[in-house]
Amino acid sequence: MTSRFQLHRREKPDYQQLVKVLERRGDASYVPFFEMMPNYFAELSGIEPPPVLDYSNTSPHFQATFGFYFQAMARMGFDFGIINLCGFTGFPGPHSAGKVQAGDGAIRDWADFERYPWPNAGQLNTDIMASTAKLAPEGMGVWTGGPAPFQATMDELLGFDRLAMMLYDDPALVKAVADKVGGIMVEVIDLCCSLPFIDGIDFCGDMGHKTGTMISPDSLREFFLPWHRKVVAAAHRHGKKIILHSCGNLAAIMDDIVECGYDGKHSFEDTITPGILDLHRQYGRKLALLGGMDVDFICRASEADLRRRVRLYIEKMGPDGGYCLGSGNSIPNYVPIEKYWILLEEGLKAGRP
């Protein structure tokens, strides 16, 4: 496939470069890319996509889709790719997953808690995960990811309004839900990290909004963050890397996140203080910071300003060994392809000299 936005990576994929960053021992000679959800795979890689792209693991097009995804990611400059938790049903509720729900979730009382069809690690189809991982080109790491307990509780299981009320009216039920989700995810992550083809985990759970945490920091510490420590311990027990993706202003619990033992933190916005440069100065020796190029800035900035910021982040954070270049969150379709191309193309020039 021909496109004027094709990237020209010089080196082969090298997952150990990402490992070095996550261990805060990288350097400015190689600043890896990190993206939870990239975009424009065909245009940026020049690789022809299959006729049907479908990332759902029940689709007959699943393997062809991931084969294309891995090859494109490697060509675009990435050293890892993320595959699904095949077979795992997650924590479905009455709403669309991934949205903060103001109304009721699936659980309103103890009877609902007992009736809920809780998933388990035995649902994982590790054979499909293994065959998918084999599609990655030599040198690429393979990660998977799953939902952290707070967002699952806030979104689908209780809903935000009910969660807020239950923290006062029935904290025992909040704890029961958090413990159930946390315990399941410890088992899921422990199993995934025992698999030789899984190199790392992207643990996802938004805990903040623009000015603070979604619930009080003390409530997060009491009900949810202990499970983060256990999930991190499960990954590290198998020698695998694990990062936290969490949106919002988490300044009040950043010390807790560091104490959980995460290798890296992802999701940053320009409108949230402290910003990534300030966080790097405070935590950069303890925690790798990933991405940070604000999505709104990517969309609106001129080419010169976008290239200037890419170089600034690489120059300010790359030499300390704990930084990957990428967006502050993800690359949705409203991000112009030329802007994402500029980000990656400048990253290849400035971060792979």
MARDRENRO-343836 format. One line per 5 residues: number of its first residue (from 0); for each residue x, y, z of C-alpha. Coordinates in pm, 1 decimal, always signed. Each point is the difference from the previous one (the first is absolute). Example, Ala and Ser with C-alpha at 12.3 -4.5 7.8 and 13.67 -1.06 7.14 Angstrom:
0 = +1230.0 -450.0 +780.0  +137.0 +344.0 -66.0
//
This chain:
0 = +0.0 +0.0 +0.0  +140.9 +337.5 -95.9  -49.5 +309.8 +214.3  +186.9 +327.0 +34.9  -6.7 -56.9 +376.1
5 = +201.4 -320.9 +6.5  +262.7 -25.2 +272.2  +352.4 -124.4 -61.3  +127.0 -179.0 +306.0  +368.8 -87.7 -26.7
10 = +36.9 -265.6 +269.3  -180.1 -328.4 +69.3  -241.6 -28.2 +293.1  +183.3 -33.2 +329.9  -222.1 -61.3 +300.5
15 = +299.3 +24.4 +233.6  +10.0 +371.8 -71.5  -343.7 +33.0 +158.3  +110.9 -219.3 +291.1  +294.2 +233.8 +59.0
20 = -234.6 +298.4 +18.9  -235.4 -178.8 +239.2  +301.2 -70.8 +220.1  +105.7 +367.6 -26.7  +330.1 -90.2 -160.8
25 = -68.3 +113.3 -355.8  +178.9 +290.6 -161.3  -44.7 +262.2 -269.0  +151.0 -226.8 -265.4  -329.1 -191.8 -28.9
30 = -331.1 +141.6 +120.2  -267.7 -265.6 -63.9  -357.7 +72.7 -99.9  -293.6 -81.9 +227.1  -363.9 +5.3 -106.3
35 = -299.7 -182.9 +140.9  -213.0 +62.6 -308.2  +191.8 +119.4 -308.3  -170.9 +61.5 -332.0  +55.0 +25.6 -375.2
40 = +188.4 -330.1 -13.9  -19.9 -51.3 -375.2  +80.1 +359.5 -97.5  +294.5 +35.8 +238.2  +150.3 -344.5 -56.3
45 = -65.5 -38.7 -371.6  -121.9 -356.4 +63.5  -314.5 -110.8 -177.3  -269.9 -88.9 +254.8  -212.1 -314.5 -24.9
50 = -344.0 +39.9 -160.0  -170.7 +2.1 +341.2  +148.8 +142.5 +319.3  -160.6 -141.9 +314.7  +183.3 -12.8 +333.1
55 = -270.2 -197.6 +185.5  +136.1 -342.9 +87.6  -319.0 -178.7 -109.1  +34.4 +133.6 -354.6  +127.8 -219.9 -283.8
60 = +211.2 +302.2 -101.7  +172.6 +25.1 +338.9  +330.0 -163.9 -93.3  +37.7 +185.3 -330.0  -78.6 +326.1 +176.2
65 = +262.7 -49.9 +268.6  +256.6 -119.5 -251.6  -45.7 +329.2 -182.6  +0.4 +196.9 +327.9  +331.6 -143.3 +117.0
70 = +173.2 +51.2 -332.7  -129.4 +357.0 -25.0  +100.1 +82.8 +357.9  +352.9 -123.4 -66.5  +26.2 +203.4 -321.2
75 = -132.7 +312.1 +177.9  +276.5 -14.3 +259.0  -155.8 -187.9 +291.2  +171.3 -277.7 +191.9  -309.2 -165.6 +146.0
80 = -364.4 -70.8 -70.6  -303.0 -74.0 +219.3  -225.7 -303.8 -44.6  -341.3 -76.9 +147.2  -81.7 -198.1 +310.4
85 = -155.3 -260.7 -226.5  -306.3 -164.2 +150.8  -15.9 +217.4 +310.9  -343.7 +159.7 +26.4  +97.0 +285.5 +231.1
90 = -263.5 +170.4 +215.3  -294.0 +88.5 -224.9  -288.6 +211.2 +119.7  -301.3 +178.5 -144.1  +204.3 +276.2 -165.2
95 = +273.6 +34.7 -260.6  +334.4 -89.1 +156.4  +253.3 +277.4 +42.3  -246.9 +277.1 +87.1  -58.8 +146.0 +345.4
100 = -358.2 -88.7 +83.4  -212.9 +239.3 +203.3  -282.7 -253.6 +34.7  -17.3 -348.8 +138.9  +250.0 -267.1 -88.6
105 = -57.2 -373.1 +9.3  +13.0 -20.4 +381.9  -245.9 +189.7 +218.9  +4.5 -213.5 +313.9  +142.0 -316.2 +154.7
110 = -244.2 -219.9 -191.2  +129.9 +142.4 -329.1  +354.4 -59.8 +121.5  -76.6 -367.9 +60.2  -178.4 -40.2 -334.6
115 = +259.6 +174.5 -214.0  +173.5 -233.6 -251.0  +354.0 +61.3 +118.9  +269.9 -93.0 -254.3  +307.4 -201.8 +83.9
120 = +352.5 -59.2 -126.6  -105.7 -341.7 -132.5  -185.1 +176.4 -280.8  +326.7 +106.2 -161.6  +70.2 -174.6 -329.7
125 = +376.3 -11.9 +27.9  +30.4 -206.7 -319.0  -145.9 +282.2 -209.4  +214.6 +252.0 +187.8  +308.7 -211.0 -74.6
130 = -76.4 -31.2 -369.9  -66.0 +373.8 -17.5  +326.6 +83.2 +174.6  +188.8 -209.6 -256.0  -105.4 +251.0 -265.1
135 = +228.2 +263.5 +152.3  +323.5 +50.7 -196.3  +331.7 -92.6 +154.8  +107.9 +242.1 +268.8  -348.7 +130.8 +88.6
140 = -143.3 -34.3 +347.7  -356.9 -118.1 +51.6  -217.8 +148.3 +271.8  -356.4 -46.2 +108.9  -215.4 +206.6 +233.0
145 = -303.9 +3.4 +219.5  -233.9 +216.4 +208.2  +105.9 +135.1 +337.7  -253.3 -32.3 +283.2  -105.7 +362.5 +46.6
150 = -110.1 +66.0 -356.0  -180.4 -334.0 -25.0  -182.4 +85.6 +321.2  -73.0 +360.6 -98.4  -110.2 -73.4 -356.5
155 = -192.0 -323.3 -29.2  -38.6 -163.6 +338.6  -134.7 +281.1 +220.1  -10.6 +314.6 -211.7  +154.2 +319.5 +130.8
160 = -303.5 +137.4 +187.1  -65.2 -325.2 +182.8  +368.5 -43.3 +78.0  +13.1 +348.6 +150.4  -305.7 -68.9 +217.6
165 = +111.9 -348.3 +102.4  +333.4 +130.7 +124.1  -210.4 +153.3 +279.2  -307.2 -224.7 +14.8  +149.4 -344.3 -57.4
170 = +381.5 +4.8 -17.0  +4.6 -375.1 +65.0  -163.6 -59.9 -337.7  +247.6 +232.6 -171.7  +280.2 -197.8 +161.6
175 = -156.9 -329.1 -106.8  -23.1 +113.8 -363.1  +353.2 +142.8 -0.2  +137.8 -316.0 +160.7  -182.0 -223.7 -246.3
180 = +126.1 +192.0 -305.1  +349.1 +37.2 +146.6  +28.2 -368.2 +88.3  -111.7 -107.3 -347.1  +245.4 +235.6 -168.0
185 = +288.8 -122.2 +215.1  -72.5 -353.6 -121.7  -35.9 +115.5 -362.2  +324.7 +199.1 +4.3  +183.3 -276.1 +184.2
190 = -104.1 -251.4 -266.5  +85.4 +235.0 -287.6  +342.9 +78.6 +140.5  +73.6 -369.4 +43.0  -31.4 -37.9 -378.3
195 = +340.4 +15.7 -168.8  -127.7 +203.3 -295.5  -142.0 +283.8 +215.3  +259.6 +264.6 +84.0  -204.8 +265.3 +175.9
200 = -333.9 +127.2 +125.7  -190.4 +320.9 -64.6  -227.4 +30.8 +304.7  -275.4 +248.2 -84.2  -221.2 +191.6 +236.7
205 = -76.7 +371.6 +5.2  -3.6 +138.6 +354.6  -7.6 +375.2 -54.4  -155.1 +298.1 -172.4  +148.5 +335.6 -94.5
210 = +59.4 +131.7 +352.6  +14.8 -304.0 +225.7  -86.8 -363.2 +64.7  -348.7 -134.1 -75.5  -53.2 -90.9 +365.5
215 = +205.1 +99.6 +301.2  +363.5 -110.4 +4.1  -65.1 -172.3 +333.2  -283.0 -206.1 -152.2  +224.5 -102.0 -288.9
220 = +267.0 -100.3 +249.2  -245.0 -197.5 +211.3  -193.5 -189.9 -265.0  +191.4 -5.5 -328.5  +372.4 +74.6 +12.9
225 = +84.3 -310.7 +207.9  -104.6 -205.2 -302.7  +235.9 +200.4 -221.4  +285.4 -106.8 +226.6  -104.8 -363.6 -29.0
230 = -33.8 +14.8 -379.6  +343.9 +160.6 -32.6  +145.1 -265.7 +229.9  -156.9 -273.6 -215.2  +159.7 +140.1 -316.4
235 = +339.2 +52.6 +161.4  -6.5 -346.6 +151.9  +30.0 -130.4 -356.5  +256.4 +261.6 -101.1  -245.6 +189.9 -221.7
240 = -50.3 +375.0 -33.0  -321.4 +178.1 +92.0  -114.4 +358.1 -53.4  -303.9 +193.0 +118.0  -221.1 +180.8 -248.5
245 = -217.0 +239.3 +196.2  -145.8 +329.5 -115.9  -60.1 +304.0 +213.5  +180.7 +196.7 +267.8  +161.5 -256.7 +228.8
250 = +236.5 +235.9 +182.6  -155.3 -92.8 +334.5  +81.4 -368.7 -46.4  +318.4 +10.8 -209.5  +208.9 -108.6 +297.8
255 = -236.0 -295.8 +43.2  +33.0 -91.5 -368.7  +377.8 +2.8 +34.0  -23.2 -211.5 +316.0  -211.8 -255.4 -186.0
260 = +315.0 -75.7 -198.8  -120.4 +81.2 -350.7  +269.2 +14.9 -265.9  -169.7 +285.2 -185.8  -294.6 +239.2 -7.8
265 = -199.6 +104.4 -306.8  -257.6 +270.2 -80.0  +75.8 +370.6 +37.3  -175.0 +322.5 -104.8  +124.5 +356.0 -33.8
270 = -301.7 +127.4 +194.8  +91.9 -207.6 +306.7  +253.2 +129.0 +251.4  +263.2 -122.5 +68.6  +93.4 -74.7 -359.9
275 = +226.8 -272.7 -125.5  +320.3 +206.9 +25.8  -71.6 +85.2 +363.3  -91.4 -360.6 +75.8  +321.2 -111.7 -166.3
280 = +203.7 +227.9 +223.4  -172.3 -142.2 +306.6  -45.3 -366.7 -89.9  +215.7 -67.7 -304.5  +253.9 -206.1 +195.3
285 = -272.7 -221.1 +146.4  -249.8 -37.7 -282.7  +26.0 +11.1 -378.4  -232.5 +256.4 -157.5  -152.8 -99.5 -331.0
290 = -139.9 +221.0 -275.4  -103.2 +344.3 +118.8  -59.9 +170.5 -336.1  -339.7 +154.1 +71.3  -259.3 -117.4 -254.4
295 = -160.4 +342.7 -36.4  +343.4 +155.0 -51.6  +81.1 -258.9 -268.6  -318.7 +97.9 -184.6  +41.0 +378.0 +25.0
300 = +375.3 +63.0 -4.8  +189.4 +115.2 -303.9  +255.8 -236.7 -144.0  +283.4 +210.0 +143.0  -152.3 +6.1 +349.2
305 = -73.7 -371.9 -7.0  +353.7 -87.4 -106.8  +137.2 +241.3 +260.4  -192.4 -170.1 +280.8  +105.8 -348.1 -111.5
310 = +362.3 +108.2 +21.3  -57.0 +175.9 +333.2  -141.4 -315.2 +161.3  +275.9 -217.0 -141.3  +271.0 +243.9 +109.2
315 = -145.5 +60.8 +347.4  -104.1 -355.3 +89.7  +183.7 -237.6 -234.0  +347.7 +33.8 +156.7  -130.7 -102.3 +344.3
320 = -99.0 -338.8 -138.9  -370.0 -23.1 +84.6  -195.1 +151.9 -288.3  -187.4 -129.4 -304.8  -142.4 +229.7 -268.6
325 = -367.3 -13.7 -86.2  -335.6 +166.6 +41.7  -137.4 +96.6 +336.8  -278.5 -254.7 -38.9  -70.1 -153.3 -343.3
330 = -41.7 +92.5 -366.4  -371.6 +14.3 -87.0  -118.5 +63.2 -353.5  -37.9 +374.2 +53.1  +377.9 +37.2 +30.9
335 = +116.4 +95.9 -350.8  +226.6 -263.5 -148.5  +261.8 +257.8 -94.0  +28.6 +109.2 +364.3  +57.1 -355.0 +124.8
340 = +248.9 -55.0 -280.7  +191.1 +313.6 +108.2  +11.9 -123.4 +360.7  +140.5 -340.8 -92.5  +222.7 +122.8 -281.5
345 = +161.2 +260.5 +225.7  +30.1 -263.4 +269.9  +192.8 -226.8 -234.0  +233.5 +285.9 -90.2  +53.2 +146.6 +345.6
350 = -34.3 -312.5 +211.4  +190.9 -250.6 -214.6  +307.9 +202.5 -105.2
//
